[in-house]
Amino acid sequence: MELKEFWEEREKLNEKILKEGNLYTKRFFALDNDVYKDGAIPRKYKEMMGLVASIVLRCDNCIMYHIVKCVEMGITKEEFYELLNIAMVVGGSITIPHIRKAVKYFEEARQL
């Protein structure tokens, strides 16, 4: 799935979920949003941590999301590739296919 298509579908489905979902769904979505706001740890670093966790957990949709957010926060190419090293060390060789996808998505996100 291309990054632009992913983002459009994500927004459309999130809107439906929040419209139809109950209080618990709305609270969880709000928590997920709020935890990434600037605090003692800047938002950029929180998004970078989210990306590492997404790679380790091998969630391609999460990888796409956090890459877009990292690019919006101004992640450098050097920071991105260093982040991939952390993900690989923590997650092991099974993360390599997801790291490849992350590189593809990173290059695509930088063009948006």
DSSP file (Angstrom, degrees, kcal/mol; ACC not computed):
  #  RESIDUE AA STRUCTURE BP1 BP2  ACC     N-H-->O    O-->H-N    N-H-->O    O-->H-N    TCO  KAPPA ALPHA  PHI   PSI    X-CA   Y-CA   Z-CA
    1    1 A M              0   0    0      0, 0.0     2,-0.1     0, 0.0     0, 0.0   0.000 360.0 360.0 360.0 130.3    0.0    0.0    0.0
    2    2 A E     >  -     0   0    0      1,-0.1     4,-2.6     4,-0.0     5,-0.2  -0.382 360.0-115.8 -72.1 152.8    1.4    3.4   -0.9
    3    3 A L  H  > S+     0   0    0      1,-0.2     4,-2.5     2,-0.2     5,-0.2   0.885 113.4  50.1 -58.5 -44.3    1.9    5.9    1.8
    4    4 A K  H  > S+     0   0    0      2,-0.2     4,-2.2     1,-0.2    -1,-0.2   0.919 112.4  47.3 -63.3 -43.9   -0.7    8.4    0.4
    5    5 A E  H  > S+     0   0    0      1,-0.2     4,-2.6     2,-0.2     5,-0.2   0.909 111.4  52.0 -62.8 -42.3   -3.3    5.7    0.0
    6    6 A F  H  X S+     0   0    0     -4,-2.6     4,-2.7     1,-0.2    -2,-0.2   0.936 110.2  48.2 -57.6 -48.0   -2.6    4.5    3.5
    7    7 A W  H  X S+     0   0    0     -4,-2.5     4,-2.3     1,-0.2    -2,-0.2   0.902 112.4  47.9 -64.1 -42.7   -3.0    8.0    5.0
    8    8 A E  H  X S+     0   0    0     -4,-2.2     4,-2.1     2,-0.2    -1,-0.2   0.924 114.6  45.6 -64.0 -45.1   -6.3    8.7    3.2
    9    9 A E  H  X S+     0   0    0     -4,-2.6     4,-2.7     2,-0.2     5,-0.3   0.904 111.2  53.9 -65.5 -40.3   -7.8    5.3    4.2
   10   10 A R  H  X S+     0   0    0     -4,-2.7     4,-2.7    -5,-0.2     5,-0.2   0.933 110.1  46.2 -58.9 -48.8   -6.6    5.8    7.8
   11   11 A E  H  X S+     0   0    0     -4,-2.3     4,-2.1     1,-0.2    -1,-0.2   0.915 113.5  49.2 -61.6 -43.9   -8.2    9.2    8.1
   12   12 A K  H  X S+     0   0    0     -4,-2.1     4,-1.6     1,-0.2    -2,-0.2   0.928 115.5  42.3 -62.2 -46.9  -11.5    7.9    6.6
   13   13 A L  H  X S+     0   0    0     -4,-2.7     4,-2.8     2,-0.2    -2,-0.2   0.867 111.5  54.5 -72.6 -36.1  -11.7    4.9    8.8
   14   14 A N  H  X S+     0   0    0     -4,-2.7     4,-2.8    -5,-0.3     5,-0.2   0.910 107.0  52.5 -61.9 -40.2  -10.6    6.7   12.0
   15   15 A E  H  X S+     0   0    0     -4,-2.1     4,-1.7    -5,-0.2    -1,-0.2   0.921 111.8  45.5 -59.9 -44.4  -13.5    9.2   11.3
   16   16 A K  H  X S+     0   0    0     -4,-1.6     4,-2.8     2,-0.2     5,-0.3   0.921 112.8  50.2 -65.3 -44.8  -15.9    6.3   11.1
   17   17 A I  H  X S+     0   0    0     -4,-2.8     4,-3.2     1,-0.2    -2,-0.2   0.924 112.4  46.7 -60.8 -45.2  -14.6    4.6   14.2
   18   18 A L  H  < S+     0   0    0     -4,-2.8    -1,-0.2     1,-0.2    -2,-0.2   0.822 114.6  47.9 -69.6 -29.5  -14.7    7.7   16.3
   19   19 A K  H  < S+     0   0    0     -4,-1.7    -2,-0.2    -5,-0.2    -1,-0.2   0.913 125.5  28.0 -72.8 -43.6  -18.3    8.5   15.0
   20   20 A E  H  < S+     0   0    0     -4,-2.8    -2,-0.2    -5,-0.2    -3,-0.2   0.722 102.5  96.6 -91.6 -24.6  -19.6    5.0   15.7
   21   21 A G  S  < S-     0   0    0     -4,-3.2     2,-0.1    -5,-0.3    -3,-0.0  -0.093  70.2-116.5 -70.1 165.6  -17.3    3.9   18.5
   22   22 A N     >  -     0   0    0      1,-0.0     4,-2.1     4,-0.0     3,-0.3  -0.247  40.2 -82.6 -93.1-175.2  -18.1    4.0   22.2
   23   23 A L  H  > S+     0   0    0      1,-0.2     4,-2.5     2,-0.2     5,-0.2   0.846 126.1  54.6 -58.5 -38.9  -16.5    6.0   25.0
   24   24 A Y  H  > S+     0   0    0      2,-0.2     4,-2.3     1,-0.2    -1,-0.2   0.896 108.2  48.7 -66.4 -40.0  -13.7    3.4   25.5
   25   25 A T  H  > S+     0   0    0     -3,-0.3     4,-2.5     2,-0.2    -1,-0.2   0.936 112.9  47.8 -62.7 -46.3  -12.7    3.6   21.9
   26   26 A K  H  X S+     0   0    0     -4,-2.1     4,-2.2     1,-0.2    -2,-0.2   0.885 111.4  50.7 -63.9 -39.7  -12.7    7.4   22.0
   27   27 A R  H  X S+     0   0    0     -4,-2.5     4,-2.6     2,-0.2    -1,-0.2   0.914 110.9  48.3 -64.4 -42.8  -10.7    7.4   25.2
   28   28 A F  H  X S+     0   0    0     -4,-2.3     4,-2.7     2,-0.2    -2,-0.2   0.928 111.4  49.4 -65.3 -43.6   -8.0    5.1   23.8
   29   29 A F  H  X S+     0   0    0     -4,-2.5     4,-1.9     1,-0.2    -1,-0.2   0.907 112.3  49.1 -59.8 -41.3   -7.7    7.1   20.6
   30   30 A A  H  X S+     0   0    0     -4,-2.2     4,-3.0     2,-0.2    -2,-0.2   0.908 111.4  49.0 -65.1 -42.3   -7.3   10.3   22.7
   31   31 A L  H  X S+     0   0    0     -4,-2.6     4,-2.4     1,-0.2    -2,-0.2   0.922 109.5  52.2 -62.0 -44.5   -4.7    8.6   24.9
   32   32 A D  H  < S+     0   0    0     -4,-2.7     4,-0.4     1,-0.2    -1,-0.2   0.877 114.8  42.9 -60.3 -38.0   -2.8    7.4   21.8
   33   33 A N  H >< S+     0   0    0     -4,-1.9     3,-0.9    -5,-0.2    -2,-0.2   0.930 114.7  48.6 -71.8 -46.7   -2.8   11.0   20.5
   34   34 A D  H >< S+     0   0    0     -4,-3.0     3,-1.8     1,-0.2    -2,-0.2   0.823  99.1  65.1 -68.1 -33.6   -1.9   12.7   23.8
   35   35 A V  T 3< S+     0   0    0     -4,-2.4    -1,-0.2     1,-0.3    -2,-0.1   0.753  99.6  54.5 -64.8 -22.4    1.0   10.5   24.7
   36   36 A Y  T <  S+     0   0    0     -3,-0.9    -1,-0.3    -4,-0.4    -2,-0.2   0.413  84.5 110.5 -92.0   2.3    3.0   11.8   21.7
   37   37 A K  S <  S-     0   0    0     -3,-1.8     4,-0.2     1,-0.1    -3,-0.0  -0.343  84.5 -80.0 -72.6 158.2    2.6   15.5   22.6
   38   38 A D  S    S+     0   0    0      4,-0.1     2,-0.2     1,-0.1    -1,-0.1  -0.299  72.0 130.7 -56.4 139.7    5.6   17.5   23.7
   39   39 A G  S    S-     0   0    0      2,-1.2     4,-0.1    -3,-0.1    -1,-0.1  -0.609  80.3 -32.2-156.3-141.8    6.5   17.0   27.3
   40   40 A A  S    S+     0   0    0     -2,-0.2    -2,-0.1     1,-0.1     0, 0.0   0.838 138.9  50.3 -59.8 -31.1    9.7   16.2   29.2
   41   41 A I  S    S-     0   0    0     -4,-0.2    -2,-1.2     2,-0.0    -1,-0.1  -0.942 102.0-117.1-105.9 126.7   10.5   14.3   26.0
   42   42 A P    >>  -     0   0    0      0, 0.0     4,-1.7     0, 0.0     3,-0.6  -0.265  22.7-115.2 -62.4 150.2   10.1   16.3   22.8
   43   43 A R  H 3> S+     0   0    0      1,-0.2     4,-2.7     2,-0.2     5,-0.3   0.863 113.1  61.1 -54.2 -41.4    7.5   15.0   20.3
   44   44 A K  H 3> S+     0   0    0      1,-0.2     4,-1.9     2,-0.2    -1,-0.2   0.916 106.9  44.9 -54.7 -45.4   10.1   14.2   17.7
   45   45 A Y  H <> S+     0   0    0     -3,-0.6     4,-2.3     2,-0.2    -1,-0.2   0.844 110.2  54.6 -70.8 -32.8   11.9   11.7   20.0
   46   46 A K  H  X S+     0   0    0     -4,-1.7     4,-2.4     2,-0.2    -2,-0.2   0.910 109.0  48.3 -65.1 -41.4    8.5   10.2   21.0
   47   47 A E  H  X S+     0   0    0     -4,-2.7     4,-2.2     2,-0.2    -2,-0.2   0.883 110.0  52.4 -65.1 -37.6    7.7    9.6   17.3
   48   48 A M  H  X S+     0   0    0     -4,-1.9     4,-2.2    -5,-0.3    -2,-0.2   0.902 110.0  48.1 -64.6 -40.2   11.2    8.1   16.8
   49   49 A M  H  X S+     0   0    0     -4,-2.3     4,-2.6     2,-0.2    -2,-0.2   0.900 109.9  53.0 -65.0 -40.2   10.6    5.7   19.8
   50   50 A G  H  X S+     0   0    0     -4,-2.4     4,-2.3     1,-0.2    -2,-0.2   0.884 108.5  50.4 -61.1 -38.3    7.2    4.8   18.3
   51   51 A L  H  X S+     0   0    0     -4,-2.2     4,-2.2     2,-0.2    -2,-0.2   0.918 109.7  49.2 -67.5 -43.3    8.9    4.0   15.0
   52   52 A V  H  X S+     0   0    0     -4,-2.2     4,-2.6     1,-0.2     5,-0.2   0.947 113.2  47.4 -58.8 -47.9   11.5    1.8   16.7
   53   53 A A  H  X S+     0   0    0     -4,-2.6     4,-2.6     1,-0.2    -2,-0.2   0.896 110.5  52.6 -61.5 -40.1    8.7   -0.1   18.6
   54   54 A S  H  X>S+     0   0    0     -4,-2.3     5,-2.3     2,-0.2     4,-0.6   0.885 110.6  46.9 -64.1 -39.3    6.7   -0.4   15.4
   55   55 A I  H ><5S+     0   0    0     -4,-2.2     3,-0.6     2,-0.2    -2,-0.2   0.934 113.3  48.3 -66.6 -45.8    9.6   -2.0   13.6
   56   56 A V  H 3<5S+     0   0    0     -4,-2.6    -2,-0.2     1,-0.3    -1,-0.2   0.888 115.1  44.9 -62.2 -38.9   10.4   -4.3   16.5
   57   57 A L  H 3<5S-     0   0    0     -4,-2.6    -1,-0.3    -5,-0.2    -2,-0.2   0.562 109.0-130.5 -81.6  -8.1    6.7   -5.3   16.6
   58   58 A R  T <<5 +     0   0    0     -4,-0.6     2,-0.7    -3,-0.6    -3,-0.2   0.899  50.4 154.2  61.1  46.9    6.7   -5.6   12.8
   59   59 A C     >< -     0   0    0     -5,-2.3     4,-2.5     1,-0.2    -1,-0.2  -0.886  25.8-169.5-106.8 102.4    3.5   -3.5   12.2
   60   60 A D  H  > S+     0   0    0     -2,-0.7     4,-2.5     1,-0.2     5,-0.2   0.875  86.4  51.9 -62.1 -39.5    3.8   -2.1    8.7
   61   61 A N  H  > S+     0   0    0      2,-0.2     4,-2.3     1,-0.2    -1,-0.2   0.910 111.9  47.1 -63.1 -40.7    0.8    0.3    9.2
   62   62 A C  H  > S+     0   0    0      2,-0.2     4,-2.8     1,-0.2     5,-0.3   0.892 110.0  53.4 -67.0 -39.2    2.4    1.6   12.4
   63   63 A I  H  X S+     0   0    0     -4,-2.5     4,-2.2    -9,-0.2    -2,-0.2   0.939 110.0  47.8 -59.4 -47.5    5.8    2.0   10.6
   64   64 A M  H  X S+     0   0    0     -4,-2.5     4,-2.1     2,-0.2    -2,-0.2   0.935 112.7  48.9 -59.4 -46.9    4.1    4.1    7.9
   65   65 A Y  H  X S+     0   0    0     -4,-2.3     4,-2.1     1,-0.2    -2,-0.2   0.951 113.5  44.4 -59.0 -52.3    2.3    6.3   10.4
   66   66 A H  H  X S+     0   0    0     -4,-2.8     4,-2.8     1,-0.2    -1,-0.2   0.811 109.7  56.3 -69.2 -29.1    5.4    7.0   12.6
   67   67 A I  H  X S+     0   0    0     -4,-2.2     4,-2.7    -5,-0.3    -1,-0.2   0.942 107.8  48.1 -65.7 -45.2    7.6    7.6    9.5
   68   68 A V  H  X S+     0   0    0     -4,-2.1     4,-2.4     1,-0.2    -2,-0.2   0.935 114.7  46.4 -58.9 -45.2    5.2   10.3    8.3
   69   69 A K  H  X S+     0   0    0     -4,-2.1     4,-1.9     2,-0.2    -2,-0.2   0.902 111.4  51.3 -65.2 -40.9    5.2   11.9   11.8
   70   70 A C  H  <>S+     0   0    0     -4,-2.8     5,-2.5     2,-0.2     4,-0.4   0.913 110.6  48.6 -62.1 -42.4    9.0   11.6   12.1
   71   71 A V  H ><5S+     0   0    0     -4,-2.7     3,-1.3     1,-0.2    -2,-0.2   0.915 110.0  51.8 -63.8 -42.4    9.4   13.4    8.7
   72   72 A E  H 3<5S+     0   0    0     -4,-2.4    -1,-0.2     1,-0.3    -2,-0.2   0.850 108.1  52.9 -60.3 -33.8    6.9   16.1    9.9
   73   73 A M  T 3<5S-     0   0    0     -4,-1.9    -1,-0.3    -5,-0.2    -2,-0.2   0.488 123.4-106.0 -82.7  -3.1    9.0   16.5   13.0
   74   74 A G  T < 5 -     0   0    0     -3,-1.3    -3,-0.2    -4,-0.4    -2,-0.1   0.755  48.9-179.5  89.1  25.7   12.1   17.0   10.9
   75   75 A I      < -     0   0    0     -5,-2.5    -1,-0.2     1,-0.1     2,-0.2  -0.331  22.6-132.1 -57.8 137.9   14.0   13.8   11.4
   76   76 A T     >  -     0   0    0      1,-0.1     4,-2.5     4,-0.0     5,-0.1  -0.484  17.8-113.0 -88.0 163.3   17.2   13.8    9.6
   77   77 A K  H  > S+     0   0    0      1,-0.2     4,-2.4     2,-0.2     5,-0.2   0.890 119.5  52.5 -60.5 -39.6   18.5   11.0    7.3
   78   78 A E  H  > S+     0   0    0      2,-0.2     4,-1.9     1,-0.2    -1,-0.2   0.912 109.7  47.5 -64.6 -43.3   21.3   10.3    9.8
   79   79 A E  H  > S+     0   0    0      2,-0.2     4,-2.5     1,-0.2    -2,-0.2   0.913 110.9  53.1 -63.0 -42.0   18.8   10.1   12.7
   80   80 A F  H  X S+     0   0    0     -4,-2.5     4,-1.9     1,-0.2    -2,-0.2   0.940 110.8  44.5 -59.3 -49.9   16.6    7.8   10.7
   81   81 A Y  H  X S+     0   0    0     -4,-2.4     4,-1.2     1,-0.2    -1,-0.2   0.833 113.0  51.3 -69.2 -30.6   19.4    5.3    9.9
   82   82 A E  H  X S+     0   0    0     -4,-1.9     4,-1.6    -5,-0.2    -1,-0.2   0.892 107.5  53.8 -68.8 -38.9   20.7    5.3   13.4
   83   83 A L  H  X S+     0   0    0     -4,-2.5     4,-2.3     1,-0.2    -2,-0.2   0.883 103.6  56.4 -59.7 -40.4   17.1    4.6   14.6
   84   84 A L  H  X S+     0   0    0     -4,-1.9     4,-2.4     1,-0.2    -1,-0.2   0.871 102.5  56.0 -61.4 -36.3   17.0    1.6   12.3
   85   85 A N  H  X S+     0   0    0     -4,-1.2     4,-2.3     2,-0.2    -1,-0.2   0.912 107.2  48.8 -61.2 -42.5   20.2    0.2   14.0
   86   86 A I  H  X S+     0   0    0     -4,-1.6     4,-2.6     1,-0.2     5,-0.3   0.932 111.1  49.8 -63.1 -45.4   18.4    0.4   17.4
   87   87 A A  H  X S+     0   0    0     -4,-2.3     4,-3.0     1,-0.2     5,-0.3   0.900 111.8  48.4 -60.0 -41.2   15.4   -1.4   16.0
   88   88 A M  H  X S+     0   0    0     -4,-2.4     4,-2.4     2,-0.2    -1,-0.2   0.897 112.2  47.7 -68.6 -39.9   17.5   -4.2   14.4
   89   89 A V  H  < S+     0   0    0     -4,-2.3    -2,-0.2     2,-0.2    -1,-0.2   0.914 118.9  40.3 -66.9 -42.1   19.5   -4.7   17.6
   90   90 A V  H  < S+     0   0    0     -4,-2.6    -2,-0.2    -5,-0.2    -1,-0.2   0.919 126.9  32.9 -71.8 -43.4   16.4   -4.9   19.8
   91   91 A G  H  < S-     0   0    0     -4,-3.0     3,-0.4    -5,-0.3    -3,-0.2   0.666 100.2-141.4 -92.2 -18.1   14.3   -6.9   17.3
   92   92 A G    ><  -     0   0    0     -4,-2.4     3,-1.9    -5,-0.3     4,-0.2  -0.253  48.0 -41.4  84.1-175.2   16.9   -9.1   15.6
   93   93 A S  G >  S+     0   0    0      1,-0.3     3,-1.6     2,-0.2    -1,-0.2   0.698 123.6  75.7 -65.5 -19.7   17.2  -10.1   12.1
   94   94 A I  G 3  S+     0   0    0     -3,-0.4     4,-0.3     1,-0.3    -1,-0.3   0.713  89.0  61.6 -65.2 -17.5   13.5  -10.8   11.7
   95   95 A T  G X> S+     0   0    0     -3,-1.9     4,-2.3     1,-0.2     3,-0.6   0.622  77.3  91.5 -81.4 -12.1   13.1   -7.0   11.5
   96   96 A I  H <> S+     0   0    0     -3,-1.6     4,-2.3     1,-0.3    -1,-0.2   0.885  83.5  50.7 -56.1 -45.1   15.1   -6.7    8.4
   97   97 A P  H 3> S+     0   0    0      0, 0.0     4,-1.6     0, 0.0    -1,-0.3   0.875 113.4  47.2 -60.0 -33.2   12.2   -7.0    5.9
   98   98 A H  H <> S+     0   0    0     -3,-0.6     4,-2.3    -4,-0.3    -2,-0.2   0.803 108.1  55.1 -77.3 -30.0   10.4   -4.3    7.9
   99   99 A I  H  X S+     0   0    0     -4,-2.3     4,-2.3     2,-0.2    -1,-0.2   0.894 105.8  52.9 -66.6 -39.9   13.5   -2.1    7.9
  100  100 A R  H  X S+     0   0    0     -4,-2.3     4,-2.0    -5,-0.2    -2,-0.2   0.935 110.9  46.4 -58.8 -45.3   13.5   -2.4    4.1
  101  101 A K  H  X S+     0   0    0     -4,-1.6     4,-3.0     1,-0.2     5,-0.2   0.898 108.9  55.7 -64.0 -39.4    9.9   -1.2    4.1
  102  102 A A  H  X S+     0   0    0     -4,-2.3     4,-2.7     1,-0.2    -1,-0.2   0.905 106.7  50.1 -59.6 -41.7   10.8    1.6    6.5
  103  103 A V  H  X S+     0   0    0     -4,-2.3     4,-2.3     2,-0.2    -1,-0.2   0.925 111.7  48.6 -62.7 -43.9   13.5    2.8    4.1
  104  104 A K  H  X S+     0   0    0     -4,-2.0     4,-2.1     1,-0.2    -2,-0.2   0.939 114.3  45.1 -60.0 -47.9   11.0    2.8    1.2
  105  105 A Y  H  X S+     0   0    0     -4,-3.0     4,-3.1     2,-0.2    -2,-0.2   0.870 110.6  54.7 -66.0 -36.9    8.4    4.6    3.2
  106  106 A F  H  X S+     0   0    0     -4,-2.7     4,-1.9    -5,-0.2    -1,-0.2   0.935 109.5  46.4 -62.0 -46.8   10.9    7.2    4.5
  107  107 A E  H  < S+     0   0    0     -4,-2.3     4,-0.5     1,-0.2    -1,-0.2   0.903 115.1  47.4 -62.4 -40.3   12.0    8.0    1.0
  108  108 A E  H >X S+     0   0    0     -4,-2.1     3,-1.2    -5,-0.2     4,-0.6   0.914 109.9  52.2 -67.1 -43.1    8.4    8.3   -0.1
  109  109 A A  H >< S+     0   0    0     -4,-3.1     3,-0.8     1,-0.3    -1,-0.2   0.836 102.8  58.9 -64.3 -33.0    7.4   10.5    2.9
  110  110 A R  T 3< S+     0   0    0     -4,-1.9    -1,-0.3     1,-0.2    -2,-0.2   0.687 104.4  52.7 -70.1 -16.0   10.2   12.9    2.2
  111  111 A Q  T <4        0   0    0     -3,-1.2    -1,-0.2    -4,-0.5    -2,-0.2   0.597 360.0 360.0 -92.7 -13.6    8.6   13.5   -1.2
  112  112 A L    <<        0   0    0     -3,-0.8    -1,-0.2    -4,-0.6    -2,-0.1   0.495 360.0 360.0 -70.5 360.0    5.2   14.3    0.1
